[in-house]
Amino acid sequence: MNYIVQGGKKLKGEIIVSAGKNSPVALLCASLLVRGKVVFRDMTKVSDVMNILKIFSSIGVSYEWKDDSTLFVDTSSQLSMDKIDKDLCSKMRVSLLFMGALAAREKQFNVYRSGGCKLGKRSIRPHTMALEAFGISISSLESYYSVSTQSLHAAEIVMYESGDTATENPIMAAVLAPGVSIIKMASANYMVQDLCHFLNTAGAKIEGIGTTTLKITGVERLHDVDAYYLMPDPVDAMAWISLSITTKSELVIKDCPLDFLELELLKLSVMGQKFDISEKRKSKSGHFDLVDITVLSSELVALTDKVYGRPFPGFNIDNVPLFVPLLTRAIGTTLVHDWCYENRALYALELQKLGANVRLLDPHRVLIEGPTELKGNDIIAPPAIRPAMAILISMIAATGESILRDVYPIERAYDGLLGRLHSVGVNIKRVELLQ
């Protein structure tokens, strides 16, 4: 699939932040712990969600969409892990979450080696080290991981790496493990918090949500969940903030989870960006503070210090690429240090094809000099979600026609993308075949 964009136009209107992909896929995997019926509200239909549901169907989990955003899942049936969709499993790194989600109900199963964004070598060691402490044995074979559990038990662990999915796996293992578990150096990021609140709604006993130390008292079973509202995704929100600034348009971004955007907004304010921010209100789940952000016309000046990501609380690692387009509008030079992944900084060089002044210092650091005028071009989307979205944002801001090819990475995470873009005046269409 490809996008054709007629860019360079001012936009106007409102965009509502969606749940994206990170919380949805984690909560879907966690529904396997319930062994019953779960109703998710404000669920997205991004590619990653739809593919997880296809994997669910292959192992005997039933589901039904009640409407466009209400999903009913029944995980009570006996699972047929030998029939798992190997191809889809191997394409999705998030399938690693089956290791923790199934540890209490399946004595032995296989998880096929997973793909996802192409961001260099990504070890699963943080997952395996954490899970093995709970009595889960993981053997690495040529094309899959063999997972077995003889006796699931509580554990006190220090995370080898404070990754989001790496933290979600031991959380799910600990929920049904007899005894009291402590997870130190845990990720406190938004999707981890949403997962913990969902599990507590189902009867889990998780304390310390939002901190880097979690105390989990194992329970015998979880119960059905009549309705759980997923939180709006802050990285989804950041994409629309970036779009507004890069296109020099005054957009209203609704339902922004403020606690996970405060540092990004502060840095933008230091650059000279102005906002109107509504009064805080609680999310539908009652666990998160939401605001509406109106992005106002502003003149930007480059930051004197670098832009870099870090685990929460901090500048979201996934928001680093989304800052790159708007930095092309700032007067001066900004250093972007994308230290977390081996290859992701390289994708910023693709913006040179649109006229951006981007200079690579090393595999992790780029200099963005602005302001520059962006012009349309024909680009193949990088095989990584956030860099691909950054290029699309730049194309919408660029004058003339642009073509973004192979857009699957974007559709993995941005729900109803074209409809939301059309609603604020973006001239974009999706086509299958191009010469």
C-alpha positions in Angstrom: 0.0 0.0 0.0 1.1 3.6 -0.8 0.0 7.1 0.1 -0.1 9.9 -2.4 0.0 13.3 -0.7 -0.7 16.8 -2.0 1.1 18.8 0.6 2.0 22.3 1.7 -1.5 23.4 2.8 -2.6 24.9 6.1 -4.8 22.5 8.1 -7.7 23.2 10.4 -9.9 21.3 12.8 -9.7 18.7 15.6 -8.0 15.3 15.9 -9.0 12.9 18.7 -6.2 10.8 20.1 -6.7 7.0 19.7 -5.4 4.1 21.8 -2.7 3.4 19.2 -1.1 0.0 19.4 1.0 -0.4 22.5 -1.7 -0.6 25.1 -4.1 -2.6 22.9 -1.7 -5.4 22.1 -0.6 -5.8 25.7 -4.1 -5.8 27.0 -5.2 -8.4 24.4 -2.4 -10.7 25.5 -3.3 -10.1 29.1 -6.9 -11.2 28.4 -5.5 -14.8 28.1 -4.9 -14.7 31.8 -8.6 -14.1 32.5 -9.7 -17.4 30.9 -13.1 -15.8 30.5 -14.9 -12.9 28.9 -13.5 -9.4 28.5 -15.0 -6.3 26.8 -12.6 -3.7 25.6 -13.8 -0.2 24.8 -12.0 2.3 22.7 -10.1 -0.5 21.1 -8.3 0.3 17.9 -8.3 -1.6 14.6 -4.6 -1.0 13.7 -2.8 -3.8 11.9 -1.0 -5.1 15.0 -4.4 -5.5 16.8 -6.0 -7.2 13.9 -3.0 -9.6 13.5 -3.1 -10.5 17.2 -6.8 -11.3 16.8 -5.9 -13.6 13.9 -3.4 -15.3 16.1 -6.0 -15.7 18.7 -8.4 -17.3 16.2 -5.7 -19.8 15.3 -5.3 -21.0 18.9 -9.1 -21.1 19.7 -9.8 -17.7 21.2 -13.1 -16.2 20.0 -13.8 -12.5 19.5 -16.4 -10.2 18.1 -16.5 -6.5 17.3 -19.7 -5.1 18.9 -19.1 -1.8 17.1 -16.1 0.0 15.6 -14.3 0.3 18.9 -15.9 -2.2 21.3 -14.3 -5.6 21.2 -15.6 -8.8 23.0 -13.0 -11.5 23.7 -13.6 -14.9 25.1 -10.4 -16.7 26.2 -12.2 -19.5 28.2 -11.7 -22.3 25.6 -9.0 -24.8 25.7 -6.1 -23.4 23.6 -4.6 -25.2 20.6 -1.1 -23.9 20.7 0.1 -26.4 18.2 -2.1 -24.6 15.6 -0.8 -21.1 16.2 -0.3 -19.0 13.1 3.5 -19.3 12.8 3.8 -16.8 10.1 2.0 -14.0 11.9 3.7 -14.9 15.2 7.1 -14.6 13.6 6.3 -11.2 12.1 5.2 -9.6 15.4 7.7 -8.9 18.2 4.8 -8.4 20.6 4.1 -12.1 20.3 6.9 -12.4 23.0 4.2 -11.4 25.4 2.6 -14.8 25.1 5.5 -16.1 27.2 4.2 -14.4 30.3 0.6 -14.4 29.4 0.4 -18.2 29.0 2.8 -19.4 31.6 0.1 -20.2 34.1 -2.2 -22.1 31.7 0.1 -23.9 29.3 2.8 -26.3 30.5 4.6 -26.1 27.2 4.2 -24.1 24.0 6.3 -22.5 21.2 6.7 -18.8 20.3 8.1 -18.2 16.9 11.0 -15.9 16.4 9.5 -12.4 16.1 10.0 -9.4 13.8 8.5 -6.0 14.2 10.3 -2.7 13.5 13.8 -3.1 11.9 15.8 -1.3 14.6 19.0 -3.4 14.7 19.7 -6.3 16.9 17.2 -6.4 19.8 18.0 -9.0 22.4 15.2 -10.9 24.2 17.5 -11.4 27.2 15.6 -8.9 29.4 12.4 -11.1 28.8 14.1 -14.4 29.4 16.0 -13.4 32.5 12.9 -12.0 34.2 10.6 -14.9 33.3 13.1 -17.6 34.3 13.1 -16.2 37.8 9.4 -17.2 38.0 10.1 -20.8 37.1 9.6 -20.4 33.3 12.1 -22.3 31.1 12.8 -20.8 27.7 14.9 -22.6 25.1 16.1 -20.8 22.0 15.8 -23.0 18.9 16.4 -22.3 15.2 13.0 -20.8 14.4 11.2 -20.6 17.7 11.4 -20.4 21.5 10.2 -23.4 23.4 8.5 -22.2 26.6 7.7 -24.6 29.5 6.6 -24.1 33.1 6.8 -26.9 35.7 6.0 -24.8 38.8 5.1 -21.1 38.6 6.2 -19.2 41.7 6.7 -15.7 43.0 10.1 -14.0 42.6 11.9 -10.8 43.4 13.7 -9.5 40.4 15.7 -6.6 39.0 14.9 -5.9 35.4 18.0 -6.3 33.2 16.6 -3.6 31.0 13.6 -1.3 31.8 11.9 -2.1 28.5 8.1 -1.8 28.1 7.3 -5.3 26.8 10.2 -6.7 28.8 8.4 -5.4 32.0 4.9 -6.5 30.8 6.0 -10.1 30.5 7.0 -10.7 34.2 4.0 -8.6 35.4 1.7 -11.2 33.6 3.7 -14.1 35.0 3.5 -12.7 38.6 -0.2 -12.1 38.6 -1.1 -15.8 39.0 2.1 -16.9 40.7 1.6 -18.0 44.3 3.2 -15.6 46.8 4.4 -12.0 46.6 6.6 -10.8 43.7 8.7 -7.7 43.5 9.8 -6.2 40.2 12.5 -3.5 40.5 13.7 -1.2 37.7 10.4 -1.8 36.0 9.2 0.4 33.1 6.6 2.8 34.4 5.6 3.9 30.9 1.9 4.5 29.9 1.2 1.1 28.4 2.6 -0.7 31.4 0.4 1.4 33.7 -2.6 0.6 31.5 -1.8 -3.1 31.6 -1.6 -3.0 35.4 -4.9 -1.2 35.8 -6.6 -3.6 33.5 -5.3 -6.6 35.4 -6.4 -5.1 38.7 -9.8 -4.6 37.2 -9.8 -8.3 36.5 -8.9 -9.1 40.2 -5.1 -8.9 40.2 -3.3 -7.3 43.1 -0.6 -5.0 41.7 0.8 -2.1 43.8 3.2 0.7 42.9 1.6 1.4 39.5 3.4 4.3 37.9 6.6 3.7 39.8 9.7 1.6 39.0 9.0 -0.9 41.8 6.0 -3.1 41.5 4.6 -5.4 44.3 2.4 -8.1 42.9 0.5 -10.6 45.2 -0.4 -13.6 43.2 -4.1 -14.6 43.0 -5.7 -17.9 42.1 -7.7 -16.6 39.2 -8.9 -13.5 37.4 -12.5 -12.7 36.7 -14.4 -11.5 33.7 -14.2 -7.8 32.8 -17.5 -6.2 31.7 -15.8 -3.1 30.3 -12.3 -1.7 30.3 -11.6 1.6 28.5 -8.2 1.8 26.9 -6.2 5.0 27.5 -5.4 7.4 24.7 -1.9 6.9 23.4 0.6 9.8 24.1 2.7 8.9 21.0 -0.4 9.1 18.9 -0.9 12.6 20.4 2.7 13.6 19.7 2.3 12.7 16.0 -0.6 15.2 15.7 1.2 17.9 17.7 4.2 17.4 15.3 1.9 17.6 12.3 0.3 20.9 13.5 3.7 22.5 14.2 5.4 21.2 11.0 2.5 22.4 8.8 2.2 25.7 10.7 -1.4 25.0 11.4 -3.6 25.6 14.5 -5.0 22.2 15.3 -6.9 21.0 18.4 -5.6 17.7 19.7 -8.2 16.2 21.9 -7.8 13.6 24.8 -4.0 14.0 25.3 -2.7 12.0 28.3 -0.9 14.9 29.9 1.4 13.0 32.4 3.1 11.4 29.4 3.6 14.6 27.3 4.7 17.2 29.9 8.4 17.1 29.1 7.8 17.2 25.3 5.5 20.2 25.8 8.1 21.9 28.0 10.8 21.6 25.4 8.5 22.9 22.7 7.7 25.9 25.0 11.4 26.6 25.4 11.6 26.6 21.6 8.9 29.3 21.5 5.9 27.1 20.7 2.6 28.3 22.2 -0.4 26.2 23.3 -3.8 26.6 24.9 -4.4 23.6 27.2 -7.8 22.8 28.6 -8.6 21.9 32.2 -7.6 18.4 33.2 -10.2 15.7 33.3 -10.0 12.0 34.0 -9.9 9.4 31.3 -12.9 7.0 30.9 -11.0 4.3 32.9 -10.5 6.9 35.7 -6.8 6.4 35.9 -5.2 9.1 33.6 -5.4 12.9 33.3 -6.5 14.1 29.9 -6.4 17.5 28.3 -7.1 19.1 24.9 -4.2 20.9 23.4 -4.6 23.8 20.8 -1.4 24.3 19.0 -1.0 28.0 18.2 1.0 29.8 15.5 4.5 30.3 16.8 8.1 31.0 15.7 10.5 28.3 16.8 14.2 28.6 17.8 16.3 25.5 18.1 17.1 24.1 21.5 20.6 24.7 22.8 20.7 21.2 24.3 20.0 17.9 22.5 16.7 16.0 22.0 17.0 12.5 23.4 14.6 9.9 24.8 14.7 8.0 28.1 12.4 5.7 30.0 9.4 7.3 31.8 9.4 9.7 33.4 11.2 11.4 30.6 11.0 12.3 27.0 9.3 9.3 25.4 11.7 7.3 23.3 9.1 6.8 20.6 8.6 10.6 20.4 12.2 11.3 19.3 11.6 10.7 15.6 8.3 12.6 15.7 10.3 15.7 16.8 12.5 15.6 13.7 9.9 17.1 11.3 9.1 20.1 13.5 12.8 20.8 14.0 13.1 21.7 10.3 10.9 24.7 11.2 13.1 26.0 14.0 15.8 28.6 13.5 19.2 27.1 14.3 20.7 23.6 14.7 19.4 20.9 16.9 21.2 17.7 17.9 18.9 14.6 18.0 20.4 11.7 19.9 18.4 8.5 19.3 20.6 6.3 21.4 18.1 3.5 22.1 18.1 1.6 18.8 21.0 0.8 16.5 19.5 2.0 13.2 16.7 4.5 13.9 18.7 7.7 13.6 19.7 6.7 10.1 16.1 7.0 8.9 16.2 10.8 9.5 18.4 11.0 6.4 15.4 10.2 4.3 14.1 13.7 5.0 17.0 15.0 2.9 14.9 13.9 -0.1 12.3 16.4 1.0 14.8 19.2 1.3 15.5 19.0 5.0 19.0 19.9 6.2 19.9 16.7 8.0 23.5 15.7 8.8 24.4 12.3 10.2 27.2 12.4 12.9 27.1 8.7 13.8 24.5 5.8 13.8 22.8 7.5 16.8 23.1 11.2 16.3 21.9 13.6 13.6 21.9 17.4 13.3 18.8 19.2 12.0 19.3 22.7 10.7 16.4 25.0 10.1 14.3 26.6 9.0 14.1 24.8 5.6 11.3 24.6 3.1 10.2 21.0 2.4 9.3 19.9 -1.1 7.5 16.7 -2.2 9.3 13.6 -3.3 8.9 9.8 -3.7 10.2 7.8 -0.7 9.9 4.2 0.5 8.7 4.1 4.1 11.3 2.9 6.6 10.5 -0.4 8.2 9.9 1.3 11.6 6.7 2.9 12.8 7.7 6.3 14.2 10.4 7.2 11.5 7.8 6.3 8.8 5.2 8.6 10.5 7.8 11.3 10.7 8.3 11.2 6.9 4.5 11.3 6.3 4.2 14.4 8.5 7.0 16.0 6.5 5.3 15.1 3.3 2.1 16.7 4.4 4.0 19.9 5.2 6.0 19.8 1.9 4.9 21.7 -1.2 3.8 19.6 -4.2 3.1 15.9 -4.5 4.7 13.2 -2.5 4.5 9.4 -2.6 5.1 7.3 0.4 5.5 3.6 -0.5 5.0 0.5 1.5 3.2 2.2 4.4 2.5 -1.0 6.4 4.7 0.3 9.3 2.5 3.3 9.8 -0.7 1.3 9.7 0.6 -0.9 12.5 0.0 1.8 15.0 -2.2 4.8 13.7 -5.9 4.0 13.8 -8.3 5.5 11.2 -5.3 7.4 9.9 -6.7 8.7 6.6 -10.1 9.6 8.1 -8.4 11.7 10.8 -6.1 13.4 8.3 -9.0 14.1 5.9 -11.0 15.7 8.8 -8.4 18.4 9.1 -7.9 19.0 5.4 -5.0 16.8 4.4 -5.1 15.8 0.7 -4.1 12.1 0.9 -5.2 8.9 -0.7 -4.2 5.3 -0.4 -3.5 3.3 -3.5 -2.3 -0.3 -4.0 -0.2 -0.2 -7.1 2.2 2.4 -8.4 4.7 2.3 -11.2 
